[in-house]
Amino acid sequence: MLVYVKGSQEYEREIHRKFQSSKTTGEWFKPDKRLLVHIEKERSKFFEIVQKLSTDYENLKSRIENLEKK
């Protein structure tokens, strides 16, 4: 698995239609350039979310530590 994308069944159908020419069987696709570009975009979105959560966590942790000092 190269990427996990949360979405509706309609979104999944859209992806299957969009990359129909690359589809092999079931949920598997041949790694053509268009598909790999799409995967990289989805991975970038995921890592942006993870980075934001990490920053939010560190900020919250710092605020809690400051409150505990009072």
C-alpha positions in Angstrom: 0.0 0.0 0.0 1.4 3.4 -1.0 -1.3 5.6 0.5 -4.5 5.5 2.5 -7.2 8.0 1.7 -10.3 8.4 3.8 -13.3 9.1 1.6 -16.8 8.1 0.7 -17.8 5.2 -1.6 -18.5 7.8 -4.3 -15.0 9.1 -4.0 -13.6 5.5 -4.3 -15.8 5.0 -7.4 -14.4 8.2 -8.9 -10.8 7.1 -8.3 -11.6 3.7 -9.9 -13.1 5.5 -13.0 -10.3 8.0 -13.2 -7.6 5.3 -13.2 -9.6 2.6 -15.0 -6.8 2.3 -17.7 -4.3 1.4 -14.9 -6.6 -1.1 -13.1 -5.5 -4.7 -12.8 -7.8 -6.7 -10.4 -9.8 -5.7 -7.3 -8.2 -2.7 -5.6 -4.9 -3.0 -7.5 -3.5 -0.7 -10.2 -0.5 -0.6 -12.4 1.9 2.2 -11.2 1.6 4.6 -14.2 2.8 8.2 -14.0 -0.7 9.8 -13.5 -1.5 7.4 -10.7 1.8 8.0 -9.0 1.4 11.8 -9.2 -2.1 11.4 -7.6 -0.7 9.2 -4.8 2.1 11.7 -4.1 -0.5 14.5 -3.8 -2.5 12.5 -1.4 0.6 11.6 0.6 1.5 15.3 0.8 -1.9 16.1 2.2 -1.6 13.4 4.8 1.9 14.6 5.9 0.6 18.2 6.2 -2.1 17.0 8.5 0.4 15.0 10.6 2.7 18.0 10.9 -0.2 20.2 12.0 -1.3 17.7 14.6 2.3 17.4 15.9 2.6 21.2 16.1 -0.8 21.5 17.8 0.2 18.7 20.3 3.5 20.5 21.2 1.6 23.8 21.7 -1.0 22.2 23.9 1.7 20.3 25.9 3.6 23.6 26.4 0.4 25.4 27.6 -0.4 22.6 30.1 3.2 22.7 31.4 2.9 26.4 31.9 -0.4 26.0 33.7 1.1 23.4 36.0 3.9 25.8 37.0 1.3 28.3 38.2 
